[in-house]
Amino acid sequence: MTTSDAVLEAPEAPPQPALVCGYSVDSMGQMAVIADHAIDDALAAEDTLVWLHFDQSDAAARAWIQACPRLPEGAKDILLGSDAHMRIETAGEGLVGVVGDLHHEFAERSDHLDVLRLYLDNRCLISARRSPETAVDKLRRSLGEGLRVERPLTLVTQFLHHVTDTLGDLMLDLSDRLQALEDRMLDGGADRASEELGRVRRIAARLRRHMVPQQHALLGLISRLPEWVQGPDAKRLQNAIERLGALGHDLDLVQERCRLLQDQASAKLMESTNRNLYLLSIVTALALPPTLLSGIFGMNLGGLPGQQNPFGFWYGIGFMVITVMATVLVLRKLRIL
């Protein structure tokens, strides 16, 4: 019996996801960077805290999240979803949600506000984003500078502090810009300041739409924390949420100041327009008598006086001057001029 050799090909291994960053903290508090190929090993270690941060647009990362047995189905849907609605809810024994952050280049792209998708339990934090974000980068630097991490919730709390710092710096910048605009308006540059004032007001409005839903979601989280969140962790998280919420008041003040300055700019512009219209009306009133006279003497009809007089032209000019002076006297008497 003749048999043919069969070449059995090994099944192709799934693509390995590329981490934006990954860290592990062992029971001794030692932090280590997780390599791409060591993701599953890090999650399998029972005495290790893990943070895995993925690029949501990476196909391999999406496949890994979809296949990860540690993630509940509801968490997978949010981590892989595109809905930017701010929320935090329970998923199995952990928490999953969408929280706001600023684009890494927000100063140049002020219309681009981003979100961070995350899942956390008592041992791991798994997060995903579509583009570089400011607060996440600050959190990575904090870890590099020796931030002590006792639980994954510590990372979330520190992330909220970084969001607050970033928004606080941004609002200070907006306040400085408003101060400069106010000085320009006092110097008479209301027409040039209006466009910049409109940009500041749009940024403030976008930030408010970004912050208010997040604040509501975080405040709702405080009343339904899972059992593995201990008292000190809950207190630190509440302090971070309250600190972020305090920025809402500052943002309201920035928006109110924008409205007042915009009203002031509109009033100054209206005042300038009215002044110009007033001057135009005065000039029109002064020019009306000479215009009437020139129109009359310009008619090509017989019998016009002064046609044969060599000084007729100067008589006409003198009469026009007299009518202008009479108009000025009338306007002064009526207190219009």
C-alpha positions as CSV (number, residue, x, y, z in Angstrom):
1,M,0.0,0.0,0.0
2,T,1.5,3.3,-1.1
3,T,1.0,6.3,1.2
4,S,1.9,9.9,0.4
5,D,3.7,12.0,2.8
6,A,1.3,14.6,4.3
7,V,2.8,17.9,5.4
8,L,0.9,19.1,8.4
9,E,1.1,22.8,8.9
10,A,1.0,24.1,12.4
11,P,-2.0,26.5,12.9
12,E,-1.0,30.1,12.6
13,A,-0.7,31.8,16.0
14,P,-2.9,34.8,16.6
15,P,-1.1,38.1,16.1
16,Q,0.4,39.4,19.3
17,P,-1.1,42.7,20.4
18,A,1.3,45.6,20.7
19,L,1.0,47.4,24.0
20,V,1.0,51.2,24.2
21,C,2.4,50.5,27.7
22,G,2.2,47.7,30.3
23,Y,3.3,47.5,33.9
24,S,3.2,45.0,36.7
25,V,3.7,45.4,40.4
26,D,4.6,42.3,42.5
27,S,3.8,41.7,46.1
28,M,7.1,43.4,47.2
29,G,6.1,46.6,45.4
30,Q,8.6,46.2,42.6
31,M,7.4,47.5,39.2
32,A,8.4,46.0,35.9
33,V,7.5,46.8,32.3
34,I,5.4,44.1,30.6
35,A,6.6,43.1,27.1
36,D,4.1,42.3,24.4
37,H,4.7,38.6,24.5
38,A,4.3,38.4,28.3
39,I,0.8,39.8,28.6
40,D,-0.9,36.5,29.4
41,D,1.9,35.5,31.9
42,A,1.5,38.8,33.8
43,L,-2.3,38.3,34.1
44,A,-1.8,34.7,35.3
45,A,0.4,35.7,38.2
46,E,-1.9,35.8,41.2
47,D,0.2,38.1,43.4
48,T,0.8,40.7,40.7
49,L,-1.0,43.9,39.9
50,V,-1.2,44.6,36.1
51,W,-1.9,47.6,33.9
52,L,-2.3,47.0,30.2
53,H,-2.9,49.9,27.9
54,F,-3.9,49.3,24.3
55,D,-4.4,51.2,21.1
56,Q,-8.0,50.6,20.3
57,S,-7.4,51.0,16.6
58,D,-4.9,48.0,16.6
59,A,-6.5,44.9,15.1
60,A,-4.4,42.5,17.2
61,A,-5.3,44.4,20.4
62,R,-9.0,44.3,19.6
63,A,-8.7,40.5,19.0
64,W,-6.9,40.0,22.3
65,I,-9.5,42.0,24.2
66,Q,-12.3,40.0,22.5
67,A,-10.7,36.7,23.4
68,C,-9.5,37.6,27.0
69,P,-11.3,35.3,29.4
70,R,-10.8,37.7,32.3
71,L,-13.0,40.3,30.8
72,P,-16.8,40.1,31.1
73,E,-18.8,40.4,27.9
74,G,-20.1,43.9,28.9
75,A,-16.6,45.1,29.5
76,K,-15.5,43.8,26.1
77,D,-18.3,45.7,24.4
78,I,-17.3,49.0,26.0
79,L,-13.6,48.6,25.5
80,L,-14.1,47.8,21.8
81,G,-17.0,50.2,21.3
82,S,-17.1,53.7,19.7
83,D,-19.7,55.3,22.0
84,A,-18.2,58.3,23.7
85,H,-20.9,58.6,26.3
86,M,-19.3,59.0,29.8
87,R,-20.3,56.3,32.2
88,I,-18.9,53.9,34.8
89,E,-20.8,50.7,35.6
90,T,-20.3,47.3,37.2
91,A,-19.2,44.4,35.0
92,G,-18.9,41.1,36.9
93,E,-16.6,41.7,39.9
94,G,-15.1,44.8,38.3
95,L,-15.9,48.2,37.0
96,V,-16.0,49.3,33.3
97,G,-16.5,52.7,31.9
98,V,-15.7,55.6,29.6
99,V,-14.0,58.6,31.1
100,G,-12.8,61.8,29.5
101,D,-9.3,63.0,28.7
102,L,-7.8,65.7,26.5
103,H,-6.0,65.0,23.2
104,H,-2.3,65.0,23.5
105,E,-2.2,68.0,21.1
106,F,-5.3,69.8,22.5
107,A,-3.6,73.2,22.2
108,E,-3.4,72.8,18.4
109,R,-6.6,70.7,18.1
110,S,-9.0,72.3,20.6
111,D,-12.0,70.6,18.9
112,H,-10.6,67.2,19.7
113,L,-11.7,65.8,23.0
114,D,-10.9,62.1,23.7
115,V,-12.1,59.4,26.0
116,L,-10.3,56.5,27.8
117,R,-12.0,53.1,28.0
118,L,-11.1,51.1,31.0
119,Y,-11.9,48.0,33.0
120,L,-10.5,47.3,36.5
121,D,-10.9,44.8,39.2
122,N,-8.9,44.1,42.3
123,R,-5.8,42.9,40.3
124,C,-5.8,44.5,36.9
125,L,-6.5,47.6,34.9
126,I,-7.1,47.2,31.2
127,S,-7.5,50.4,29.2
128,A,-7.8,51.4,25.5
129,R,-7.7,54.7,23.6
130,R,-7.7,55.7,19.9
131,S,-5.2,58.6,20.0
132,P,-2.5,59.8,22.5
133,E,-4.0,61.5,25.6
134,T,-2.5,63.9,28.0
135,A,-3.5,62.5,31.4
136,V,-2.5,59.0,30.4
137,D,0.9,60.2,29.4
138,K,1.3,62.0,32.7
139,L,0.3,58.7,34.5
140,R,3.0,56.8,32.7
141,R,5.5,59.4,33.7
142,S,4.3,59.2,37.3
143,L,5.0,55.5,37.3
144,G,8.4,56.1,35.9
145,E,9.1,58.6,38.7
146,G,8.2,56.0,41.4
147,L,4.5,56.2,42.0
148,R,3.6,53.6,44.6
149,V,0.7,51.4,43.3
150,E,-1.1,49.3,45.9
151,R,-4.2,48.5,43.8
152,P,-5.3,49.2,40.2
153,L,-7.8,51.7,41.7
154,T,-4.7,53.8,42.7
155,L,-4.0,54.2,39.0
156,V,-7.5,55.4,38.2
157,T,-7.4,57.8,41.2
158,Q,-4.0,59.2,40.0
159,F,-5.4,59.4,36.4
160,L,-8.3,61.6,37.7
161,H,-5.8,63.9,39.5
162,H,-3.8,64.2,36.2
163,V,-7.0,65.1,34.3
164,T,-7.8,67.7,36.9
165,D,-4.3,69.2,36.6
166,T,-4.5,69.2,32.8
167,L,-7.9,70.9,32.9
168,G,-6.7,73.3,35.6
169,D,-3.7,74.4,33.5
170,L,-6.0,74.8,30.4
171,M,-8.4,77.0,32.4
172,L,-5.6,79.1,33.6
173,D,-4.5,79.6,30.0
174,L,-8.0,80.5,29.1
175,S,-8.2,83.0,31.9
176,D,-4.9,84.6,30.8
177,R,-6.2,84.9,27.3
178,L,-9.4,86.5,28.5
179,Q,-7.3,89.0,30.6
180,A,-5.3,89.9,27.5
181,L,-8.5,90.3,25.4
182,E,-10.0,92.5,28.1
183,D,-6.9,94.7,28.0
184,R,-7.1,95.0,24.2
185,M,-10.8,95.9,24.4
186,L,-10.1,98.7,27.0
187,D,-7.5,100.0,24.5
188,G,-10.1,100.2,21.8
189,G,-9.5,96.9,20.0
190,A,-12.9,95.4,20.5
191,D,-13.3,94.6,16.8
192,R,-10.1,92.6,16.7
193,A,-10.7,90.9,20.0
194,S,-14.2,89.5,19.2
195,E,-12.9,86.7,17.0
196,E,-10.5,85.4,19.6
197,L,-13.1,85.8,22.3
198,G,-15.4,83.6,20.3
199,R,-12.7,80.9,20.1
200,V,-12.2,81.0,23.8
201,R,-15.9,80.7,24.5
202,R,-16.2,77.7,22.1
203,I,-13.3,75.9,23.9
204,A,-15.0,76.6,27.3
205,A,-18.3,75.3,26.0
206,R,-16.7,72.1,24.7
207,L,-14.9,71.5,27.9
208,R,-18.1,71.9,29.9
209,R,-19.9,69.4,27.7
210,H,-16.9,67.1,28.3
211,M,-16.7,67.5,32.0
212,V,-20.3,67.5,33.3
213,P,-21.3,64.0,32.2
214,Q,-18.0,62.6,33.5
215,Q,-18.5,64.3,36.9
216,H,-22.1,62.9,37.1
217,A,-20.8,59.4,36.2
218,L,-18.0,59.5,38.9
219,L,-20.3,60.9,41.6
220,G,-22.7,58.0,40.9
221,L,-19.8,55.5,41.2
222,I,-19.1,56.5,44.8
223,S,-22.4,55.1,46.0
224,R,-21.9,51.7,44.4
225,L,-18.3,50.8,44.7
226,P,-17.5,47.0,44.7
227,E,-16.6,45.2,47.9
228,W,-12.9,44.9,47.0
229,V,-12.6,48.7,47.2
230,Q,-11.3,49.4,50.8
231,G,-12.1,52.4,52.9
232,P,-8.9,54.4,52.3
233,D,-9.1,53.7,48.5
234,A,-12.7,54.9,48.4
235,K,-11.7,58.1,50.3
236,R,-8.9,58.9,48.0
237,L,-11.1,58.2,45.0
238,Q,-13.8,60.5,46.4
239,N,-11.2,63.3,47.0
240,A,-10.0,63.0,43.4
241,I,-13.7,63.2,42.1
242,E,-14.4,66.2,44.3
243,R,-11.3,67.9,43.1
244,L,-12.3,67.4,39.5
245,G,-15.8,68.6,40.3
246,A,-14.5,71.8,41.7
247,L,-13.1,72.7,38.3
248,G,-16.7,72.8,37.1
249,H,-17.2,76.0,39.1
250,D,-14.1,77.6,37.7
251,L,-15.2,76.7,34.2
252,D,-18.6,78.3,34.9
253,L,-16.7,81.5,35.9
254,V,-14.7,81.4,32.6
255,Q,-17.9,81.0,30.6
256,E,-19.6,83.8,32.5
257,R,-16.6,86.1,31.9
258,C,-16.6,85.2,28.2
259,R,-20.3,86.2,28.0
260,L,-19.7,89.5,29.8
261,L,-16.7,90.4,27.6
262,Q,-18.6,89.4,24.5
263,D,-21.5,91.6,25.6
264,Q,-19.0,94.4,26.3
265,A,-17.4,93.9,22.8
266,S,-20.8,94.0,21.2
267,A,-21.7,97.2,23.1
268,K,-18.5,98.9,22.0
269,L,-19.0,97.8,18.4
270,M,-22.5,99.1,18.5
271,E,-21.3,102.4,20.0
272,S,-18.7,102.7,17.3
273,T,-21.3,102.0,14.6
274,N,-23.7,104.5,16.1
275,R,-21.0,107.2,16.2
276,N,-20.1,106.6,12.6
277,L,-23.8,106.8,11.6
278,Y,-24.1,110.0,13.5
279,L,-21.1,111.5,11.7
280,L,-22.5,110.3,8.4
281,S,-25.8,111.9,9.2
282,I,-24.2,115.3,10.1
283,V,-22.2,115.3,6.8
284,T,-25.3,114.4,4.9
285,A,-27.2,117.3,6.5
286,L,-24.4,119.8,5.8
287,A,-24.1,118.6,2.2
288,L,-27.9,118.7,1.5
289,P,-28.3,122.5,0.8
290,P,-25.3,122.8,-1.5
291,T,-26.5,119.7,-3.3
292,L,-29.9,121.2,-3.8
293,L,-28.5,124.4,-5.1
294,S,-26.1,122.7,-7.5
295,G,-29.0,120.6,-8.7
296,I,-31.1,123.7,-9.4
297,F,-28.5,125.7,-11.2
298,G,-27.4,122.6,-13.1
299,M,-30.8,122.4,-14.9
300,N,-30.4,123.2,-18.6
301,L,-33.3,125.7,-18.7
302,G,-33.5,129.3,-19.8
303,G,-34.0,132.1,-17.4
304,L,-31.5,130.9,-14.7
305,P,-30.1,134.0,-12.9
306,G,-26.5,134.8,-13.3
307,Q,-25.9,133.2,-16.7
308,Q,-24.7,136.4,-18.2
309,N,-22.9,137.7,-15.1
310,P,-19.2,137.1,-15.1
311,F,-19.3,136.7,-11.3
312,G,-22.3,134.3,-11.3
313,F,-20.3,131.3,-10.4
314,W,-18.8,132.9,-7.3
315,Y,-22.2,134.2,-6.3
316,G,-23.4,130.6,-6.5
317,I,-20.4,129.3,-4.4
318,G,-21.0,132.1,-1.8
319,F,-24.7,131.2,-1.6
320,M,-23.7,127.5,-0.9
321,V,-21.3,128.6,1.8
322,I,-24.0,130.7,3.4
323,T,-26.5,127.8,3.4
324,V,-23.9,125.5,5.0
325,M,-23.3,128.0,7.7
326,A,-27.0,128.4,8.3
327,T,-27.4,124.6,8.5
328,V,-24.6,124.5,11.1
329,L,-26.3,127.2,13.2
330,V,-29.6,125.4,13.0
331,L,-28.0,122.1,14.1
332,R,-26.2,123.8,17.0
333,K,-29.5,125.5,18.1
334,L,-31.2,122.1,18.1
335,R,-28.1,120.6,20.0
336,I,-27.6,118.1,17.3
337,L,-24.1,119.3,16.5
